[in-house]
């Protein structure tokens, strides 16, 4: 009986997974959420006595609150992500060890961001919980994507998440939030490196299939938080603020990974790989143009607002 292609590929990549797992564990530092969100410095919930949340209690701006909520709600859907990545990677050997380590680290991100938001009364806790319930009930599905597409997607997604957290922290202008989200961003970067290295190794084993998978994921890319209620409106506000927009996605997410994998310099592709690369090149060129148009519109809107003495957002 023939061995399924995905099983054979996983077997060939097992050594790469184990090597990168060990590298990740050596680089990942132990850290505790309470080190970044000292409860003794937060509001005393006992003294609040059930007081309704008021925006004046928040130390961050409305846009920063939106970005923080989106980041947290994205992390909240971890049970769905775990299910999907375990389906693709399995529970056995180094693959399974990685799945559970990654899940544990991602879980900590949700814990510490929620602690920060609740301790500092940064957002409405009632509305936050309602959104959490809606987001988790929506869930997240990859529709049984094959292994190489999963590896490609999580490479881009982890880098995008890293930048979203880092830029949100800076935008808050709150040293506590910036320090916390910088720590979370460091984890996300380590996750990206793990997946990025898997893709690099897969290129040596199955270049055409890996090229096709990368192209499909770049063309269809959407953040897992897209299931969050009113995500499109929230994402638009975040983009207008420059926290995460098309320019960042093109310049700081897509292109760095394509350069690392030497996508446009590789030789030896068959027809499948060459066709996929041509599609990718055309898409990336169009994405760059879309980013430029968005920046022009945003700058024009900011100029009009400034002329009227209004804030840009």
N, C-alpha and C positions, 0 to 999 in steps of 0.2 A: 504493500500500500504506500502510495506517495505521501511524503510529509508535506502538510500545508505550507505554503510559501511564508506566511507570517511566522509560523513555528520555527522554520528553518532560519529565518532572519533573526528571530529572537535568540536562537542558539548561537549564531555567529556573533551577535552583539553582546552576549553575556559577559565576556571578558571586559569589554569597554564599559558596560554598566558597573561592574564591580570596581574597576579602576577609578571611575569617576565618583562612585559612591564613597570610596575610601578617601578620595581627595576632598570631597564635600565635607565629610565628617571631620577631617583634619582642619578645614578652614572655618567651619561653623563654630562660633563661640557660644557657650552657654549664657543665656541672659534671661532675666525674669521680668515679666510685665510690671511688677510693682517698683522695679528700679527706675522706670520711666514715668510711672503714674503714682507718685506717693500719695496714698489716700489721706495722710495726715495734713496735706496741703490743700486738699479739696474741700468742697462744701460738706458740712455735716448734715446728712440726710435726716437725722433725728430732729435737728432744729428746724428743718423745712416743714415737717409735720404734714406732708401731703400737699404742700403748696404747688399750685399749677405752674408749669414752666412759663417763663417770660423771656422774650428775645433779649431783653436788657441784661439777663443773667449771663449771656454768652460773651466770651472774650474774643470771639472771631466774627468776621463779617458774614453776611448771608451767603455770598458766593463760596466762601471757605466752608461754611456749614454744608452747603450742597455737595461740595467735593468730598468732604469727610464722610457724609452719609453714603454717597455712591461707593467710596472705597470700602467702607465697612460692610455694606449690604452685599457687595461683590464677594468679600471674604466669607460672609455668612452662609453662602451657598456651598460650603465645603463638602457636606455629605454627598451632594450630587457630583461634584468634581471627583471625589474619592471613588465613587462608584464607576465613573467613566474611565478614570486612569487605571483602576484595578482591572477593569474589563480588558483594556488594551495591553497592560503590562503583566497581569497575573499576580499571583501571591507567592510564587516559588522563587528560590534563589535570590540573587542580587536584585532582580527586578522587583520582587515582592518587598524586600527590605527597603528599597528606595521608596516605593509607594507609601509605606507606612511612616517612614521618616519624613517624607515631604508633607504628608497629611498632618503629622504632629506639629511641624513648624508652621504650616499655614493656619492651623487652629489657634496657635498662639497670637497670630496677627489679629484675628477677630477679637480675641479676649482683650488684648491691650488697647486696641483702638476704642472698643466699647467702654472700657474702664475710663479712658481719657474723656470721652464724650459725656459720660454720666457723672464723673467726679467734678468736672468743671462746669457742668450744666451747659455744655456747648450747643446741644440740640434738644428739641422737644422729645423727652423720653417716651411719651405715649405714642406719638406719631412714628418714632423710630421703631418701636416694637410692632406697630401695625404694618409698617413697610417690610420689616423682617419676615413676618408671617406670610405676607403676600409674595415676597421674593422666593422664599424657600418652598412655598406651595407651587410656584411656577416651575421650580427645579431647573435643571440644565441637562441637555442631552447632546451628545456628539453624533447621534444617529449611526452608531457602530462604525465610525471612521477606522480605516486600516491603520496599522501601527505607524507607518511612515508619516501619514498625515497628522496623527496625534503628536508625534515628535516635532514636526514642523510647527504646528499650531502653538504648542506650549512654549517653544523657543521665542516666538514673537510675543505671545501673550505675557510671559513672565517679564520680558524686557519692558513691555508697555506698562505693566503693573508697577514695576520698579520706578519708572519715571512718573507715573501718576501719583504714587505715594510721596516720592521725593519733592515733586513740584507743589503738591498740596501742602506739605509741611512748611515749605518756604512761604507759600502764599498766606498762610494763617497769620504770619508775623507774631506767632506765639512761640517762644523758645522751647517750651515743654513739648508742644506738638511737633515742632521741627526736629527736635532730638529723637522723639519717639519714631516718627515716620522715616527718619534717616536710618534708624536701626532696622525697621521693617524692610526698607529698600535694599539694605545690604543682604538680607535673606533672599529677597526676590532675585537679586543679581546672581547669587550663588545657584539658585534654581535654574536661571537662564543658562548659566555656564554649563551645568550638567546636561541639559537638553541640547544645547548648541553643539556640545561635543559628540552626542549621540548622532546627530544629523551629519556631522563631519565624517564620522566612522561609517555611517550608512552610505554615504556617497562613494566610498571605496568599494563597497559590496554590491550596491545596486544603483548606479548613477542615474539611469533613466527614470526609474521609479521614484527616487528621491527628488529629482528635479521636478517631476510631475506633481509630487506631493507639495513641494514648496510653492509652486505656482498656484495650485488650487487653494492653498491656505492664504496666500497673500491676496488673491482675488476675492475670496469669500470672507476675509477676516472680520470678526466682530468680537468685541470684548464679552466675556461671560456675564458681565453685569447688565447686558442688554435686556434681561428679563425684569429688571427693577422697574417698579411703577413709574411712569412718566420719564423713562430713561432718556428719550430723545431730547426732551426739553432740558433736562439736567445736563446732558452731554453738551448741548449747545451753549449753555451758560459757562460750563467749564472751559469750552473751547474759546469763547470770547474773552475769558480771563487769561488765556494763554497757559493754563495749567496742563491741558492735553488737547492738542488740535492736530489738524492734518499735516502741518509743517513738522511738528514733533514726531508724528507717526512716520512720515517719510524719511526725515533726516536722522532721527535718533533711534528708530526701531527697525524699520525695514532695511534701509541701506547698510547700516553697520553689520547686520547679520549676513546680508548677501555678499558684502565684501569679505567677511571672515570666511565664508564658505567658498569664496572665489567663483561664484556662480557664473559671472560673465567672462571669466578667463579660462574655465575648464575646457579640456578637450576630451574627445572619446565618447561623446554622446551619440546615441543612435537617433533615429527619426523621432521617437517619443520625447527624448530629452531635448533635442533641438527645437522641436515645436513648442514644448513647454517654456523653454527659455525665451523664445521669441515673444510668446504671449506675455511673459513676465516683464520683459523689457518695455513692451508697449504700455502695459498697465502702469508700471512705475513712472514712466514719462508722463502719462496722463495724471497720475496722482500728484506729481510735482506741480503740474499746471493748476490742478484744483487747489492745492495748498497756496499757490501764489494768488489766485483769485480770492480765496478766503481772506488772506492777509490784507489784500487791497480793500476789500469791503469793510473789514474790521477797522483798518486805519482811517478810512473815510468816515465811518460812523463815529469814531473817537474824535476826529477833527470837528465834525458837526456838533457833537456834544460840547466840546471845549469852547467852540465859538458862542454857544448859548449859555456858557457857564455851568454846564451840567457834568456830572461824573460820566466817565466813559461807559459804565455798565449800569 
